[in-house]
Amino acid sequence: MKDRIVINWQALAALPQAYVVSHRRTGALLWTLAGVTQPGVTSLTVDQLAPGVEYQFQVNAVSNGLAGPASTILQARTAPRMPEYLDLLVWDGTREIDVTRLQMLLFTLVQRFLSP
């Protein structure tokens, strides 16, 4: 399962033709294009991200075909992946519940609800 983060920013006084949003995993060197908005749109949902990972985002305004300087870098973490029922099933000719995986699910849920 992939996760998503919604990025919002303030519009510039001089309305650009578009905003370009880029992202990368924190610590990575290269930026990836997350999307381009229409004029006046100041938010973008970035999806297909890995769960439980911290990402960095930056926004560039585009005017007259040229990208302006990048915004301040924003950091955000996607939600951690919660185990699901299907994680407990293994295939050995029939669908069976793996007790070890059931224990992992139980301990993960207990830790999540008891942690501060």
N, CA, C and O atoms as a GROMACS GRO file, in nm:
protein
  464
    1MET      N    1   0.084  -0.118   0.000
    1MET     CA    2   0.000   0.000   0.000
    1MET      C    3   0.088   0.124   0.000
    1MET      O    4   0.187   0.130   0.073
    2LYS      N    5   0.054   0.220  -0.079
    2LYS     CA    6   0.129   0.345  -0.087
    2LYS      C    7   0.055   0.453  -0.010
    2LYS      O    8  -0.065   0.443   0.015
    3ASP      N    9   0.128   0.554   0.027
    3ASP     CA   10   0.071   0.661   0.107
    3ASP      C   11   0.079   0.792   0.030
    3ASP      O   12   0.134   0.799  -0.079
    4ARG      N   13   0.022   0.896   0.091
    4ARG     CA   14   0.021   1.027   0.025
    4ARG      C   15   0.040   1.137   0.127
    4ARG      O   16   0.016   1.119   0.246
    5ILE      N   17   0.084   1.252   0.077
    5ILE     CA   18   0.100   1.373   0.157
    5ILE      C   19   0.043   1.488   0.076
    5ILE      O   20   0.067   1.498  -0.045
    6VAL      N   21  -0.032   1.575   0.141
    6VAL     CA   22  -0.087   1.693   0.076
    6VAL      C   23   0.002   1.812   0.110
    6VAL      O   24   0.025   1.841   0.227
    7ILE      N   25   0.051   1.879   0.008
    7ILE     CA   26   0.139   1.996   0.024
    7ILE      C   27   0.056   2.121  -0.006
    7ILE      O   28  -0.013   2.128  -0.108
    8ASN      N   29   0.065   2.220   0.083
    8ASN     CA   30  -0.003   2.350   0.065
    8ASN      C   31   0.101   2.460   0.078
    8ASN      O   32   0.195   2.447   0.156
    9TRP      N   33   0.085   2.568   0.002
    9TRP     CA   34   0.175   2.681   0.010
    9TRP      C   35   0.098   2.808  -0.018
    9TRP      O   36  -0.013   2.805  -0.069
   10GLN      N   37   0.160   2.922   0.016
   10GLN     CA   38   0.097   3.051  -0.007
   10GLN      C   39   0.123   3.096  -0.150
   10GLN      O   40   0.231   3.076  -0.205
   11ALA      N   41   0.020   3.155  -0.210
   11ALA     CA   42   0.033   3.205  -0.347
   11ALA      C   43   0.125   3.327  -0.350
   11ALA      O   44   0.131   3.404  -0.254
   12LEU      N   45   0.194   3.343  -0.460
   12LEU     CA   46   0.276   3.463  -0.479
   12LEU      C   47   0.186   3.578  -0.520
   12LEU      O   48   0.079   3.558  -0.578
   13ALA      N   49   0.230   3.701  -0.491
   13ALA     CA   50   0.151   3.820  -0.525
   13ALA      C   51   0.132   3.829  -0.677
   13ALA      O   52   0.022   3.856  -0.724
   14ALA      N   53   0.240   3.807  -0.752
   14ALA     CA   54   0.231   3.804  -0.898
   14ALA      C   55   0.199   3.660  -0.938
   14ALA      O   56   0.283   3.571  -0.924
   15LEU      N   57   0.079   3.639  -0.987
   15LEU     CA   58   0.032   3.503  -1.017
   15LEU      C   59   0.119   3.436  -1.123
   15LEU      O   60   0.124   3.481  -1.237
   16PRO      N   61   0.188   3.328  -1.084
   16PRO     CA   62   0.270   3.257  -1.184
   16PRO      C   63   0.183   3.173  -1.276
   16PRO      O   64   0.064   3.154  -1.251
   17GLN      N   65   0.243   3.124  -1.382
   17GLN     CA   66   0.173   3.037  -1.476
   17GLN      C   67   0.145   2.901  -1.414
   17GLN      O   68   0.046   2.836  -1.448
   18ALA      N   69   0.230   2.858  -1.324
   18ALA     CA   70   0.215   2.727  -1.259
   18ALA      C   71   0.311   2.719  -1.141
   18ALA      O   72   0.401   2.801  -1.125
   19TYR      N   73   0.289   2.618  -1.060
   19TYR     CA   74   0.385   2.582  -0.955
   19TYR      C   75   0.432   2.440  -0.984
   19TYR      O   76   0.354   2.354  -1.024
   20VAL      N   77   0.561   2.416  -0.963
   20VAL     CA   78   0.620   2.284  -0.981
   20VAL      C   79   0.660   2.233  -0.844
   20VAL      O   80   0.733   2.300  -0.771
   21VAL      N   81   0.612   2.115  -0.807
   21VAL     CA   82   0.642   2.055  -0.678
   21VAL      C   83   0.734   1.935  -0.700
   21VAL      O   84   0.706   1.850  -0.785
   22SER      N   85   0.842   1.930  -0.624
   22SER     CA   86   0.937   1.819  -0.630
   22SER      C   87   0.949   1.756  -0.493
   22SER      O   88   0.924   1.821  -0.391
   23HIS      N   89   0.988   1.630  -0.490
   23HIS     CA   90   1.007   1.562  -0.362
   23HIS      C   91   1.123   1.464  -0.370
   23HIS      O   92   1.166   1.423  -0.478
   24ARG      N   93   1.172   1.427  -0.252
   24ARG     CA   94   1.275   1.324  -0.240
   24ARG      C   95   1.270   1.267  -0.100
   24ARG      O   96   1.220   1.332  -0.008
   25ARG      N   97   1.320   1.147  -0.083
   25ARG     CA   98   1.334   1.091   0.052
   25ARG      C   99   1.438   1.174   0.125
   25ARG      O  100   1.538   1.216   0.065
   26THR      N  101   1.416   1.199   0.253
   26THR     CA  102   1.514   1.274   0.330
   26THR      C  103   1.648   1.204   0.324
   26THR      O  104   1.658   1.084   0.350
   27GLY      N  105   1.752   1.280   0.289
   27GLY     CA  106   1.886   1.223   0.277
   27GLY      C  107   1.923   1.187   0.134
   27GLY      O  108   2.041   1.165   0.105
   28ALA      N  109   1.824   1.180   0.044
   28ALA     CA  110   1.853   1.148  -0.096
   28ALA      C  111   1.911   1.271  -0.166
   28ALA      O  112   1.892   1.384  -0.121
   29LEU      N  113   1.980   1.249  -0.274
   29LEU     CA  114   2.043   1.358  -0.347
   29LEU      C  115   1.951   1.417  -0.454
   29LEU      O  116   1.943   1.539  -0.468
   30LEU      N  117   1.882   1.331  -0.529
   30LEU     CA  118   1.805   1.377  -0.644
   30LEU      C  119   1.658   1.404  -0.610
   30LEU      O  120   1.598   1.334  -0.529
   31TRP      N  121   1.603   1.508  -0.672
   31TRP     CA  122   1.462   1.543  -0.657
   31TRP      C  123   1.382   1.476  -0.767
   31TRP      O  124   1.432   1.456  -0.878
   32THR      N  125   1.256   1.441  -0.737
   32THR     CA  126   1.164   1.381  -0.833
   32THR      C  127   1.047   1.476  -0.852
   32THR      O  128   0.996   1.531  -0.755
   33LEU      N  129   1.005   1.494  -0.976
   33LEU     CA  130   0.888   1.578  -1.003
   33LEU      C  131   0.764   1.513  -0.944
   33LEU      O  132   0.730   1.399  -0.978
   34ALA      N  133   0.696   1.584  -0.855
   34ALA     CA  134   0.573   1.533  -0.794
   34ALA      C  135   0.452   1.578  -0.873
   34ALA      O  136   0.352   1.506  -0.881
   35GLY      N  137   0.458   1.698  -0.932
   35GLY     CA  138   0.346   1.747  -1.010
   35GLY      C  139   0.358   1.894  -1.043
   35GLY      O  140   0.442   1.966  -0.988
   36VAL      N  141   0.271   1.937  -1.135
   36VAL     CA  142   0.264   2.077  -1.178
   36VAL      C  143   0.120   2.120  -1.162
   36VAL      O  144   0.028   2.048  -1.203
   37THR      N  145   0.098   2.237  -1.102
   37THR     CA  146  -0.038   2.285  -1.080
   37THR      C  147  -0.080   2.384  -1.188
   37THR      O  148   0.003   2.435  -1.264
   38GLN      N  149  -0.208   2.410  -1.193
   38GLN     CA  150  -0.263   2.515  -1.280
   38GLN      C  151  -0.242   2.651  -1.211
   38GLN      O  152  -0.215   2.655  -1.091
   39PRO      N  153  -0.254   2.762  -1.285
   39PRO     CA  154  -0.239   2.893  -1.223
   39PRO      C  155  -0.338   2.911  -1.108
   39PRO      O  156  -0.456   2.877  -1.120
   40GLY      N  157  -0.290   2.965  -0.997
   40GLY     CA  158  -0.375   2.992  -0.882
   40GLY      C  159  -0.395   2.875  -0.787
   40GLY      O  160  -0.446   2.895  -0.676
   41VAL      N  161  -0.358   2.755  -0.825
   41VAL     CA  162  -0.373   2.637  -0.739
   41VAL      C  163  -0.251   2.629  -0.647
   41VAL      O  164  -0.137   2.627  -0.694
   42THR      N  165  -0.275   2.624  -0.516
   42THR     CA  166  -0.165   2.627  -0.419
   42THR      C  167  -0.163   2.503  -0.329
   42THR      O  168  -0.129   2.512  -0.211
   43SER      N  169  -0.200   2.391  -0.383
   43SER     CA  170  -0.187   2.265  -0.309
   43SER      C  171  -0.173   2.151  -0.410
   43SER      O  172  -0.216   2.160  -0.525
   44LEU      N  173  -0.112   2.043  -0.363
   44LEU     CA  174  -0.093   1.927  -0.448
   44LEU      C  175  -0.089   1.804  -0.359
   44LEU      O  176  -0.022   1.804  -0.255
   45THR      N  177  -0.159   1.700  -0.399
   45THR     CA  178  -0.152   1.571  -0.330
   45THR      C  179  -0.045   1.488  -0.398
   45THR      O  180  -0.054   1.457  -0.517
   46VAL      N  181   0.056   1.450  -0.321
   46VAL     CA  182   0.163   1.367  -0.372
   46VAL      C  183   0.136   1.226  -0.323
   46VAL      O  184   0.139   1.200  -0.203
   47ASP      N  185   0.110   1.135  -0.416
   47ASP     CA  186   0.080   0.998  -0.375
   47ASP      C  187   0.186   0.902  -0.428
   47ASP      O  188   0.287   0.945  -0.484
   48GLN      N  189   0.162   0.774  -0.412
   48GLN     CA  190   0.258   0.669  -0.447
   48GLN      C  191   0.387   0.680  -0.366
   48GLN      O  192   0.496   0.650  -0.415
   49LEU      N  193   0.374   0.724  -0.240
   49LEU     CA  194   0.488   0.733  -0.150
   49LEU      C  195   0.491   0.610  -0.060
   49LEU      O  196   0.388   0.548  -0.035
   50ALA      N  197   0.608   0.575  -0.014
   50ALA     CA  198   0.621   0.460   0.076
   50ALA      C  199   0.571   0.498   0.215
   50ALA      O  200   0.595   0.611   0.260
   51PRO      N  201   0.503   0.408   0.284
   51PRO     CA  202   0.454   0.438   0.419
   51PRO      C  203   0.568   0.443   0.521
   51PRO      O  204   0.666   0.368   0.512
   52GLY      N  205   0.552   0.534   0.619
   52GLY     CA  206   0.649   0.544   0.728
   52GLY      C  207   0.783   0.601   0.688
   52GLY      O  208   0.884   0.574   0.754
   53VAL      N  209   0.787   0.680   0.582
   53VAL     CA  210   0.912   0.736   0.531
   53VAL      C  211   0.905   0.889   0.537
   53VAL      O  212   0.801   0.948   0.510
   54GLU      N  213   1.017   0.952   0.573
   54GLU     CA  214   1.023   1.098   0.575
   54GLU      C  215   1.067   1.149   0.438
   54GLU      O  216   1.164   1.100   0.381
   55TYR      N  217   0.993   1.247   0.388
   55TYR     CA  218   1.020   1.307   0.257
   55TYR      C  219   1.045   1.456   0.272
   55TYR      O  220   1.004   1.517   0.370
   56GLN      N  221   1.114   1.512   0.173
   56GLN     CA  222   1.134   1.656   0.163
   56GLN      C  223   1.062   1.704   0.037
   56GLN      O  224   1.059   1.635  -0.064
   57PHE      N  225   1.004   1.825   0.046
   57PHE     CA  226   0.931   1.882  -0.065
   57PHE      C  227   0.978   2.025  -0.089
   57PHE      O  228   1.018   2.094   0.005
   58GLN      N  229   0.974   2.067  -0.214
   58GLN     CA  230   1.002   2.207  -0.248
   58GLN      C  231   0.912   2.248  -0.363
   58GLN      O  232   0.869   2.165  -0.443
   59VAL      N  233   0.884   2.378  -0.370
   59VAL     CA  234   0.794   2.433  -0.472
   59VAL      C  235   0.868   2.542  -0.547
   59VAL      O  236   0.936   2.624  -0.487
   60ASN      N  237   0.853   2.543  -0.679
   60ASN     CA  238   0.906   2.650  -0.764
   60ASN      C  239   0.790   2.712  -0.841
   60ASN      O  240   0.705   2.640  -0.894
   61ALA      N  241   0.786   2.844  -0.846
   61ALA     CA  242   0.688   2.913  -0.929
   61ALA      C  243   0.744   2.924  -1.071
   61ALA      O  244   0.864   2.944  -1.090
   62VAL      N  245   0.657   2.910  -1.170
   62VAL     CA  246   0.698   2.919  -1.310
   62VAL      C  247   0.629   3.039  -1.373
   62VAL      O  248   0.506   3.048  -1.375
   63SER      N  249   0.708   3.132  -1.424
   63SER     CA  250   0.657   3.250  -1.494
   63SER      C  251   0.737   3.270  -1.621
   63SER      O  252   0.860   3.259  -1.621
   64ASN      N  253   0.668   3.301  -1.729
   64ASN     CA  254   0.733   3.323  -1.859
   64ASN      C  255   0.821   3.205  -1.899
   64ASN      O  256   0.925   3.223  -1.962
   65GLY      N  257   0.778   3.085  -1.862
   65GLY     CA  258   0.850   2.965  -1.900
   65GLY      C  259   0.973   2.934  -1.817
   65GLY      O  260   1.044   2.837  -1.844
   66LEU      N  261   1.001   3.017  -1.715
   66LEU     CA  262   1.119   2.995  -1.633
   66LEU      C  263   1.080   2.965  -1.489
   66LEU      O  264   0.989   3.028  -1.434
   67ALA      N  265   1.148   2.869  -1.428
   67ALA     CA  266   1.123   2.836  -1.287
   67ALA      C  267   1.200   2.934  -1.198
   67ALA      O  268   1.317   2.962  -1.222
   68GLY      N  269   1.132   2.983  -1.098
   68GLY     CA  270   1.196   3.071  -1.001
   68GLY      C  271   1.272   2.990  -0.897
   68GLY      O  272   1.281   2.868  -0.908
   69PRO      N  273   1.326   3.058  -0.797
   69PRO     CA  274   1.400   2.987  -0.693
   69PRO      C  275   1.309   2.892  -0.614
   69PRO      O  276   1.188   2.912  -0.604
   70ALA      N  277   1.370   2.789  -0.561
   70ALA     CA  278   1.294   2.689  -0.484
   70ALA      C  279   1.252   2.747  -0.349
   70ALA      O  280   1.322   2.831  -0.292
   71SER      N  281   1.141   2.701  -0.301
   71SER     CA  282   1.092   2.740  -0.170
   71SER      C  283   1.179   2.679  -0.061
   71SER      O  284   1.269   2.599  -0.089
   72THR      N  285   1.151   2.716   0.061
   72THR     CA  286   1.212   2.650   0.175
   72THR      C  287   1.171   2.503   0.171
   72THR      O  288   1.058   2.471   0.135
   73ILE      N  289   1.260   2.416   0.207
   73ILE     CA  290   1.231   2.273   0.204
   73ILE      C  291   1.139   2.237   0.321
   73ILE      O  292   1.164   2.272   0.436
   74LEU      N  293   1.033   2.167   0.288
   74LEU     CA  294   0.936   2.117   0.387
   74LEU      C  295   0.961   1.969   0.407
   74LEU      O  296   0.983   1.896   0.310
   75GLN      N  297   0.957   1.924   0.532
   75GLN     CA  298   0.972   1.782   0.562
   75GLN      C  299   0.842   1.728   0.616
   75GLN      O  300   0.775   1.793   0.697
   76ALA      N  301   0.806   1.609   0.572
   76ALA     CA  302   0.684   1.543   0.619
   76ALA      C  303   0.706   1.393   0.612
   76ALA      O  304   0.779   1.342   0.527
   77ARG      N  305   0.641   1.323   0.704
   77ARG     CA  306   0.652   1.176   0.709
   77ARG      C  307   0.517   1.116   0.676
   77ARG      O  308   0.413   1.161   0.725
   78THR      N  309   0.519   1.014   0.593
   78THR     CA  310   0.396   0.941   0.564
   78THR      C  311   0.358   0.857   0.685
   78THR      O  312   0.442   0.825   0.768
   79ALA      N  313   0.232   0.822   0.694
   79ALA     CA  314   0.184   0.741   0.806
   79ALA      C  315   0.246   0.602   0.800
   79ALA      O  316   0.268   0.549   0.691
   80PRO      N  317   0.275   0.544   0.916
   80PRO     CA  318   0.330   0.408   0.913
   80PRO      C  319   0.226   0.309   0.863
   80PRO      O  320   0.106   0.331   0.876
   81ARG      N  321   0.274   0.202   0.807
   81ARG     CA  322   0.183   0.100   0.756
   81ARG      C  323   0.133   0.015   0.870
   81ARG      O  324   0.211  -0.037   0.949
   82MET      N  325   0.003   0.001   0.878
   82MET     CA  326  -0.058  -0.085   0.978
   82MET      C  327  -0.075  -0.225   0.918
   82MET      O  328  -0.117  -0.238   0.803
   83PRO      N  329  -0.042  -0.327   0.994
   83PRO     CA  330  -0.064  -0.462   0.943
   83PRO      C  331  -0.212  -0.484   0.910
   83PRO      O  332  -0.300  -0.428   0.975
   84GLU      N  333  -0.237  -0.565   0.811
   84GLU     CA  334  -0.372  -0.595   0.768
   84GLU      C  335  -0.398  -0.745   0.782
   84GLU      O  336  -0.305  -0.824   0.794
   85TYR      N  337  -0.524  -0.780   0.780
   85TYR     CA  338  -0.564  -0.921   0.793
   85TYR      C  339  -0.495  -1.008   0.688
   85TYR      O  340  -0.451  -1.118   0.718
   86LEU      N  341  -0.486  -0.958   0.564
   86LEU     CA  342  -0.427  -1.039   0.456
   86LEU      C  343  -0.280  -1.067   0.479
   86LEU      O  344  -0.225  -1.161   0.422
   87ASP      N  345  -0.213  -0.986   0.564
   87ASP     CA  346  -0.074  -1.014   0.597
   87ASP      C  347  -0.061  -1.146   0.673
   87ASP      O  348   0.047  -1.205   0.676
   88LEU      N  349  -0.168  -1.192   0.734
   88LEU     CA  350  -0.166  -1.312   0.814
   88LEU      C  351  -0.182  -1.439   0.732
   88LEU      O  352  -0.156  -1.549   0.780
   89LEU      N  353  -0.224  -1.424   0.608
   89LEU     CA  354  -0.253  -1.541   0.526
   89LEU      C  355  -0.130  -1.584   0.448
   89LEU      O  356  -0.057  -1.501   0.394
   90VAL      N  357  -0.108  -1.711   0.443
   90VAL     CA  358   0.000  -1.767   0.363
   90VAL      C  359  -0.062  -1.866   0.266
   90VAL      O  360  -0.171  -1.918   0.290
   91TRP      N  361   0.007  -1.893   0.159
   91TRP     CA  362  -0.048  -1.983   0.059
   91TRP      C  363   0.035  -2.111   0.056
   91TRP      O  364   0.155  -2.109   0.026
   92ASP      N  365  -0.029  -2.221   0.088
   92ASP     CA  366   0.035  -2.352   0.079
   92ASP      C  367  -0.061  -2.450   0.013
   92ASP      O  368  -0.067  -2.567   0.049
   93GLY      N  369  -0.136  -2.400  -0.082
   93GLY     CA  370  -0.238  -2.479  -0.148
   93GLY      C  371  -0.377  -2.446  -0.096
   93GLY      O  372  -0.477  -2.462  -0.165
   94THR      N  373  -0.380  -2.398   0.027
   94THR     CA  374  -0.504  -2.346   0.087
   94THR      C  375  -0.468  -2.219   0.162
   94THR      O  376  -0.351  -2.196   0.191
   95ARG      N  377  -0.567  -2.139   0.192
   95ARG     CA  378  -0.538  -2.017   0.268
   95ARG      C  379  -0.544  -2.051   0.416
   95ARG      O  380  -0.647  -2.096   0.466
   96GLU      N  381  -0.433  -2.030   0.484
   96GLU     CA  382  -0.427  -2.060   0.625
   96GLU      C  383  -0.371  -1.941   0.701
   96GLU      O  384  -0.298  -1.859   0.644
   97ILE      N  385  -0.403  -1.932   0.827
   97ILE     CA  386  -0.351  -1.824   0.911
   97ILE      C  387  -0.221  -1.870   0.973
   97ILE      O  388  -0.213  -1.977   1.034
   98ASP      N  389  -0.117  -1.788   0.956
   98ASP     CA  390   0.014  -1.815   1.014
   98ASP      C  391   0.015  -1.757   1.156
   98ASP      O  392   0.002  -1.636   1.172
   99VAL      N  393   0.029  -1.842   1.257
   99VAL     CA  394   0.022  -1.799   1.397
   99VAL      C  395   0.133  -1.700   1.429
   99VAL      O  396   0.110  -1.606   1.506
  100THR      N  397   0.252  -1.717   1.373
  100THR     CA  398   0.362  -1.624   1.399
  100THR      C  399   0.324  -1.484   1.352
  100THR      O  400   0.350  -1.387   1.422
  101ARG      N  401   0.265  -1.473   1.236
  101ARG     CA  402   0.224  -1.343   1.184
  101ARG      C  403   0.111  -1.285   1.268
  101ARG      O  404   0.103  -1.163   1.285
  102LEU      N  405   0.025  -1.368   1.318
  102LEU     CA  406  -0.082  -1.322   1.406
  102LEU      C  407  -0.024  -1.262   1.534
  102LEU      O  408  -0.072  -1.160   1.582
  103GLN      N  409   0.079  -1.325   1.589
  103GLN     CA  410   0.145  -1.272   1.708
  103GLN      C  411   0.209  -1.137   1.677
  103GLN      O  412   0.200  -1.044   1.758
  104MET      N  413   0.275  -1.124   1.560
  104MET     CA  414   0.337  -0.997   1.523
  104MET      C  415   0.231  -0.887   1.512
  104MET      O  416   0.253  -0.775   1.558
  105LEU      N  417   0.118  -0.918   1.453
  105LEU     CA  418   0.010  -0.822   1.441
  105LEU      C  419  -0.039  -0.778   1.578
  105LEU      O  420  -0.057  -0.659   1.603
  106LEU      N  421  -0.060  -0.873   1.667
  106LEU     CA  422  -0.107  -0.842   1.802
  106LEU      C  423  -0.008  -0.753   1.875
  106LEU      O  424  -0.048  -0.653   1.934
  107PHE      N  425   0.122  -0.787   1.872
  107PHE     CA  426   0.222  -0.707   1.942
  107PHE      C  427   0.236  -0.568   1.880
  107PHE      O  428   0.257  -0.471   1.952
  108THR      N  429   0.223  -0.557   1.748
  108THR     CA  430   0.229  -0.427   1.682
  108THR      C  431   0.113  -0.340   1.726
  108THR      O  432   0.132  -0.221   1.754
  109LEU      N  433  -0.007  -0.396   1.733
  109LEU     CA  434  -0.123  -0.319   1.775
  109LEU      C  435  -0.113  -0.278   1.921
  109LEU      O  436  -0.148  -0.165   1.956
  110VAL      N  437  -0.067  -0.367   2.006
  110VAL     CA  438  -0.050  -0.334   2.148
  110VAL      C  439   0.051  -0.222   2.165
  110VAL      O  440   0.027  -0.128   2.240
  111GLN      N  441   0.164  -0.231   2.094
  111GLN     CA  442   0.266  -0.128   2.102
  111GLN      C  443   0.213   0.007   2.053
  111GLN      O  444   0.240   0.111   2.112
  112ARG      N  445   0.138   0.003   1.946
  112ARG     CA  446   0.086   0.128   1.887
  112ARG      C  447  -0.010   0.198   1.983
  112ARG      O  448  -0.008   0.320   1.994
  113PHE      N  449  -0.093   0.123   2.051
  113PHE     CA  450  -0.194   0.184   2.139
  113PHE      C  451  -0.141   0.213   2.279
  113PHE      O  452  -0.201   0.293   2.351
  114LEU      N  453  -0.032   0.151   2.320
  114LEU     CA  454   0.024   0.175   2.452
  114LEU      C  455   0.141   0.273   2.450
  114LEU      O  456   0.181   0.322   2.555
  115SER      N  457   0.196   0.300   2.333
  115SER     CA  458   0.309   0.394   2.324
  115SER      C  459   0.260   0.536   2.342
  115SER      O  460   0.151   0.572   2.297
  116PRO      N  461   0.343   0.619   2.408
  116PRO     CA  462   0.304   0.760   2.426
  116PRO      C  463   0.309   0.838   2.298
  116PRO      O  464   0.279   0.957   2.296
   0.00000   0.00000   0.00000
